[in-house]
Amino acid sequence: EHYVRTVDYVRFDTALNLLYTPDFRRNKSLAGLVLRTQMGARSHWKNIVHYTGYTSRVSVGRAFPRYDSSAGRYSRDIRAWKDGLQTQDYREQRLGFRSVAQGTGPQRIEWTLGVEGDMLRVFNRRRLLEPDTQYLYTPRFAADTLQRFSIATPDLGRADFDQSAALFSAFLNLRRVFWQRLILQAGLRWDYNGFSTRALVGPRVSAAYLAGRYSSFSLALGHYAQDPVYAELADQSGRSLGMEHWRQAVFSYRYQPAPGRRWMAEAWYKEGHDLLVRPVANQVFMRNGGTGRAYGFDLHFSQKLIRRFHGQAGYSFMRSIRNDGLGTADYPFAFDQPHQLNLLLSYSSGRRWVLSGKYRYATGKPTDLYTLHRNVLNNPA
């Protein structure tokens, strides 16, 4: 994959909205081998060996338009530009395996047992050729709440990272059906990250009850971990980033009066801690320490083909709140969209043609109030 934006593209932009000239080159590779073994009438064993590779080379330059004093604006007659103001060479190489056994034991208990392991190498070399001025309009992200700009110096844009680490996971899940109505599941997962040398044990339980011929209830609880994005880990210049921790609960009700018709209602809540935050915006340095919570519910209806028509309708309510743990207040997260409505209708005219239409309405994501800052450099004069 290759994307390049030269200075000619800057000239084509009549408003000069984007002066940067990036050059992105990315390559991905994947190879794997799968072996499945039948161990008995009620059990089998599946083994996977895989290799993945990812390479990204980025070079970003900038055009410098001339200011036309007679017209009072910048001119598209650009005669000066610099290439390679910021460069990055990033690579990931992963060699791993996954071994999972499944079967049915005594008392009709269905079991799943698995282990996973990866040896991961991450390389990152990033450079900033000269200082850059970045303007900040959200005091929550600024190092100085009275300062509306941040200077990105070459030392802050420098990263050298070349490390390898082992990642391991092991999990066990048990499932049992009682009286052909109640389904209970219990699981346990252990994760270890060699980059942070930290481990987590996460239990999960769930239950489903068939209340009648057409309806069912289900409940699920669990503790989950999320590894940091390795590209962000490689930008920390030796600082360690730990896992993010999430606890969540889901309760749902399903009603299916006919094979092709289904109603569903689901409510959920999740709470996180040790979340990764960026103390100063536009800087790469991060740390664990944020907290967050999200909650909502979903309503869904679907009707399969009846007289050549098929339809779906759904409504979702969601709130997502974060706190960076920097002495500031809670704020809506970037994915906070309280209301979402989705409608789908399709018509089949025969064996060859299907016509469909979709409508989606959603409230906007969080935004800041528009403010005209006349003195972004905080100049006393």
MARSE-609515 format. One record per residue (C-alpha): residue in three letters; y, z, x. Coordinates in steps of 0.5 Angstrom, whole numbers, padded with zeros to 4 digits, always signed. Layout:
N
ALAYZX ...
***
This chain:
381
GLU+0000+0000+0000 HIS+0007-0002+0003 TYR+0014-0001+0000 VAL+0020-0003+0004 ARG+0027-0003+0001 THR+0032-0007+0006 VAL+0040-0007+0006 ASP+0040-0013+0002 TYR+0037-0009-0004 VAL+0043-0004-0003 ARG+0048-0010-0003 PHE+0045-0013-0009 ASP+0046-0006-0013 THR+0053-0007-0016 ALA+0054+0001-0017 LEU+0052+0002-0010 ASN+0047+0008-0013 LEU+0042+0008-0007 LEU+0044+0007+0000 TYR+0037+0009+0003 THR+0033+0004+0006 PRO+0026+0007+0006 ASP+0019+0004+0009 PHE+0013+0007+0006 ARG+0006+0005+0009 ARG+0000+0009+0006 ASN-0008+0007+0007 LYS-0014+0011+0003 SER-0021+0011+0005 LEU-0027+0013+0001 ALA-0035+0013+0003 GLY-0040+0018+0000 LEU-0048+0018-0001 VAL-0051+0022-0007 LEU-0058+0024-0007 ARG-0061+0027-0014 THR-0068+0030-0014 GLN-0072+0032-0020 MET-0075+0039-0018 GLY-0078+0040-0025 ALA-0079+0039-0032 ARG-0072+0043-0033 SER-0069+0043-0027 HIS-0065+0038-0022 TRP-0062+0038-0015 LYS-0056+0034-0014 ASN-0053+0033-0007 ILE-0047+0029-0005 VAL-0044+0028+0002 HIS-0037+0024+0003 TYR-0031+0022+0007 THR-0024+0021+0005 GLY-0018+0019+0009 TYR-0011+0018+0008 THR-0005+0016+0012 SER+0002+0016+0011 ARG+0008+0013+0015 VAL+0015+0013+0013 SER+0021+0011+0016 VAL+0028+0012+0012 GLY+0034+0009+0014 ARG+0041+0009+0011 ALA+0047+0004+0010 PHE+0054+0005+0011 PRO+0059+0001+0006 ARG+0066+0000+0008 TYR+0071+0003+0004 ASP+0076-0002+0001 SER+0083+0002+0000 SER+0086-0003-0004 ALA+0081-0003-0009 GLY+0080+0004-0009 ARG+0072+0004-0008 TYR+0066+0002-0003 SER+0065-0005-0002 ARG+0058-0008-0002 ASP+0060-0012+0004 ILE+0056-0007+0008 ARG+0056-0009+0016 ALA+0053-0002+0019 TRP+0046+0001+0018 LYS+0041+0005+0021 ASP+0034+0005+0021 GLY+0029+0011+0022 LEU+0034+0017+0021 GLN+0028+0020+0018 THR+0021+0019+0020 GLN+0014+0022+0018 ASP+0007+0021+0021 TYR+0002+0024+0016 ARG-0006+0024+0016 GLU-0011+0027+0012 GLN-0019+0027+0014 ARG-0024+0030+0010 LEU-0032+0031+0011 GLY-0035+0035+0006 PHE-0041+0036+0002 ARG-0043+0038-0005 SER-0050+0041-0007 VAL-0051+0043-0015 ALA-0057+0045-0018 GLN-0058+0046-0025 GLY-0064+0048-0030 THR-0067+0052-0035 GLY-0070+0059-0034 PRO-0073+0065-0038 GLN-0070+0066-0045 ARG-0067+0059-0045 ILE-0062+0061-0040 GLU-0058+0055-0038 TRP-0056+0056-0030 THR-0052+0052-0025 LEU-0051+0054-0018 GLY-0047+0050-0013 VAL-0044+0050-0006 GLU-0038+0046-0003 GLY-0036+0045+0004 ASP-0031+0041+0007 MET-0028+0040+0014 LEU-0021+0038+0014 ARG-0016+0036+0019 VAL-0009+0035+0017 PHE-0004+0032+0022 ASN+0004+0032+0021 ARG+0009+0029+0025 ARG+0016+0029+0022 ARG+0023+0028+0025 LEU+0030+0028+0023 LEU+0035+0024+0028 GLU+0042+0027+0026 PRO+0045+0032+0021 ASP+0045+0030+0014 THR+0049+0033+0008 GLN+0046+0035+0002 TYR+0050+0037-0004 LEU+0047+0043-0009 TYR+0050+0044-0016 THR+0045+0050-0018 PRO+0047+0056-0015 ARG+0040+0059-0016 PHE+0037+0054-0010 ALA+0043+0055-0005 ALA+0043+0060+0001 ASP+0050+0062-0001 THR+0052+0062-0008 LEU+0059+0060-0006 GLN+0057+0054-0002 ARG+0056+0047-0006 PHE+0053+0044+0000 SER+0047+0045+0005 ILE+0047+0042+0012 ALA+0040+0039+0014 THR+0040+0040+0022 PRO+0035+0036+0026 ASP+0031+0042+0028 LEU+0030+0044+0020 GLY+0027+0037+0019 ARG+0022+0037+0025 ALA+0015+0039+0024 ASP+0009+0039+0029 PHE+0002+0040+0025 ASP-0005+0038+0028 GLN-0010+0043+0025 SER-0017+0043+0023 ALA-0020+0048+0018 ALA-0026+0050+0014 LEU-0026+0050+0006 PHE-0032+0053+0002 SER-0033+0055-0005 ALA-0039+0057-0009 PHE-0040+0058-0016 LEU-0045+0060-0021 ASN-0045+0059-0029 LEU-0050+0062-0034 ARG-0050+0059-0041 ARG-0055+0062-0047 VAL-0055+0060-0054 PHE-0056+0066-0059 TRP-0059+0065-0067 GLN-0057+0057-0066 ARG-0050+0060-0068 LEU-0047+0064-0062 ILE-0046+0061-0055 LEU-0044+0065-0049 GLN-0042+0063-0042 ALA-0041+0067-0036 GLY-0039+0064-0029 LEU-0037+0067-0022 ARG-0033+0063-0017 TRP-0032+0064-0010 ASP-0026+0060-0006 TYR-0025+0061+0002 ASN-0019+0057+0005 GLY-0019+0057+0013 PHE-0012+0055+0014 SER-0010+0061+0010 THR-0016+0065+0012 ARG-0016+0068+0005 ALA-0021+0068+0000 LEU-0021+0069-0008 VAL-0027+0071-0013 GLY-0025+0068-0020 PRO-0029+0071-0026 ARG-0030+0066-0032 VAL-0033+0068-0039 SER-0033+0064-0046 ALA-0036+0064-0053 ALA-0037+0059-0058 TYR-0039+0061-0065 LEU-0041+0056-0071 ALA-0038+0059-0077 GLY-0041+0054-0082 ARG-0043+0047-0082 TYR-0036+0044-0081 SER-0032+0049-0077 SER-0033+0053-0070 PHE-0029+0058-0066 SER-0028+0059-0059 LEU-0025+0063-0054 ALA-0025+0063-0046 LEU-0022+0067-0041 GLY-0021+0066-0033 HIS-0018+0067-0027 TYR-0017+0061-0022 ALA-0014+0059-0016 GLN-0010+0053-0013 ASP-0009+0051-0006 PRO-0003+0049-0003 VAL-0001+0042-0003 TYR-0003+0040+0005 ALA+0003+0036+0006 GLU+0007+0042+0004 LEU+0003+0046+0009 ALA+0004+0042+0014 ASP+0011+0042+0014 GLN+0011+0050+0015 SER+0011+0049+0023 GLY+0006+0055+0023 ARG+0008+0059+0017 SER+0002+0060+0013 LEU+0002+0059+0005 GLY-0003+0062+0001 MET-0007+0060-0006 GLU-0003+0061-0012 HIS-0007+0065-0017 TRP-0007+0064-0025 ARG-0010+0068-0031 GLN-0011+0064-0037 ALA-0014+0065-0044 VAL-0015+0060-0049 PHE-0017+0060-0057 SER-0019+0054-0061 TYR-0021+0053-0068 ARG-0025+0046-0070 TYR-0026+0044-0077 GLN-0030+0037-0078 PRO-0032+0036-0085 ALA-0034+0029-0084 PRO-0037+0025-0077 GLY-0031+0021-0076 ARG-0026+0026-0078 ARG-0024+0032-0074 TRP-0018+0038-0075 MET-0017+0042-0069 ALA-0012+0048-0067 GLU-0011+0051-0060 ALA-0007+0057-0058 TRP-0007+0058-0050 TYR-0003+0063-0045 LYS-0003+0063-0038 GLU+0000+0068-0032 GLY+0001+0066-0025 HIS+0003+0070-0019 ASP+0004+0069-0011 LEU+0007+0062-0014 LEU+0010+0057-0008 VAL+0017+0057-0008 ARG+0023+0054-0004 PRO+0028+0059-0002 VAL+0033+0054-0001 ALA+0033+0047-0004 ASN+0033+0041+0000 GLN+0029+0045+0006 VAL+0022+0044+0007 PHE+0020+0052+0008 MET+0016+0055+0003 ARG+0013+0062+0001 ASN+0009+0065-0004 GLY+0012+0070-0008 GLY+0014+0067-0015 THR+0011+0069-0022 GLY+0011+0065-0028 ARG+0008+0064-0035 ALA+0006+0059-0040 TYR+0004+0059-0047 GLY+0004+0055-0053 PHE-0001+0052-0059 ASP-0003+0045-0060 LEU-0005+0042-0067 HIS-0009+0035-0067 PHE-0012+0031-0073 SER-0016+0025-0072 GLN-0020+0020-0076 LYS-0025+0015-0074 LEU-0025+0008-0077 ILE-0025+0007-0084 ARG-0024+0001-0087 ARG-0022-0002-0081 PHE-0016+0003-0080 HIS-0017+0009-0074 GLY-0011+0014-0073 GLN-0009+0020-0069 ALA-0004+0025-0070 GLY-0002+0031-0066 TYR+0004+0036-0065 SER+0004+0041-0059 PHE+0009+0047-0057 MET+0010+0049-0050 ARG+0014+0054-0046 SER+0014+0054-0039 ILE+0018+0060-0035 ARG+0018+0061-0028 ASN+0022+0067-0023 ASP+0022+0065-0016 GLY+0022+0072-0014 LEU+0029+0072-0010 GLY+0033+0077-0014 THR+0035+0072-0020 ALA+0033+0071-0027 ASP+0027+0067-0030 TYR+0029+0060-0032 PRO+0025+0054-0035 PHE+0020+0050-0031 ALA+0021+0043-0030 PHE+0015+0041-0034 ASP+0018+0046-0040 GLN+0018+0041-0046 PRO+0018+0046-0052 HIS+0016+0040-0058 GLN+0012+0034-0057 LEU+0009+0030-0063 ASN+0004+0024-0062 LEU+0002+0019-0067 LEU-0003+0013-0066 LEU-0005+0008-0072 SER-0010+0002-0070 TYR-0013-0003-0074 SER-0019-0008-0073 SER-0018-0015-0076 GLY-0025-0017-0074 ARG-0030-0017-0068 ARG-0024-0020-0063 TRP-0018-0017-0065 VAL-0015-0009-0065 LEU-0008-0008-0067 SER-0005-0001-0065 GLY+0002+0002-0065 LYS+0004+0009-0062 TYR+0010+0013-0063 ARG+0012+0019-0059 TYR+0017+0024-0060 ALA+0019+0030-0055 THR+0025+0035-0053 GLY+0028+0034-0047 LYS+0026+0037-0040 PRO+0031+0043-0038 THR+0037+0040-0035 ASP+0044+0044-0032 LEU+0050+0043-0036 TYR+0055+0037-0033 THR+0060+0040-0029 LEU+0065+0037-0025 HIS+0066+0040-0018 ARG+0072+0038-0015 ASN+0071+0042-0008 VAL+0064+0042-0006 LEU+0066+0043+0001 ASN+0069+0050-0001 ASN+0075+0048+0003 PRO+0081+0053+0002 ALA+0086+0048+0002 
***
